[in-house]
Amino acid sequence: MASFLFAAPWLNNPTARQTIRLLVSVGLSGLVAWLTNLQEPGWALITSVIVTQSSITETLSSGRYQMVGTLIGAAVSILPITLLMFHWPLWQSFAVAFVPLAVLASWRPNTRMAVVTLMIATLFPTQDDPYLRPVERVLSILIGVGVSMLVSYVVLHEQARRDAFRNAAATVRKIVDILDHARNRDIDWLGIQDLNDEGAAALRKVQAAVEEARRERWRPLEQRDPMLAALPKALRQLQMDTLVVARAILRAGGQNTTVSRETAAALSAGMMRGFEWIIIRCESEAVTRSGEEYRVAAGVITALPTEEGIDDEIIRFAVHILRTDLIFLIRLLGEDDADRS
């Protein structure tokens, strides 16, 4: 029954996966808070709701901000609590600590949890030792952050590798669009730049997924998955080359270019076959890590056209660097040496 539930197709929905992670995180935080007999277990639950994100990177960042802000607020709250014990008025004691924390939160917004902690420790009355309230607040945050981190690593992890290759395919598609429009000369340079911005957005998603993959395990990504580690840099270089080629083609389009129609057609067809292979390879790698059917990488490289026969020096140079980096990416994707254990 459990295996059926975790193999259900609806678990591929990011919303469903995040909902399950959030429910598990809140439930575990409540259980731990109950076992530790906290007076106010609700703060552990609230922290787990805030900290539990859809990725390990976001969870780490949110948890760090929660911890830093809470520790600062707990430490500062000792001052107004002490002043209250010496019979200072409540609001004067609170203001002494609140003003500097408000300045800190304005300067460093990520520390605003310090203000919240100060309010909880100072303004909410307690019959027990008042110094225990900031301590309990810190324990609640520790429980919420710790449970959220555990859930993010263990429960229905988003598989950053899959996301990286899926967005890599989207990036290459944008590169192909740029080359197609440049070849057909049906768009100006500003339009090419807009397409490049879309490709850059997809490339940023690749980079974010790779950074997420680095945090999944202690072993360096370059050792356990060298292909994934090198993917963003290879795509970035290919994107830069594409802009150079597009600019060269548009420049030649306004002159009497010496590139024949036959050469341009052969160049386009050969290059597009290489790009199409990369797209298919990335989409397949996003589904399963098996490179057995991709031993044809050498054949794809052999079929790529050269810059021979192009008289325009600028276009010849642009095509040369594009072909060089295209070969590098094909070889990278054609040799999956990643650790599949």
PyMOL commands that set and color helices and strands:
alter all, ss='L'
color gray80, all
select helices_A, chain A and resi 2-6+9-12+14-35+42-51+56-85+90-107+109-111+113-123+132-154+160-184+189-214+221-224+226-253+261-285+292-294+297-303+313-334
alter helices_A, ss='H'
color red, helices_A
deselect
rebuild
show_as cartoon
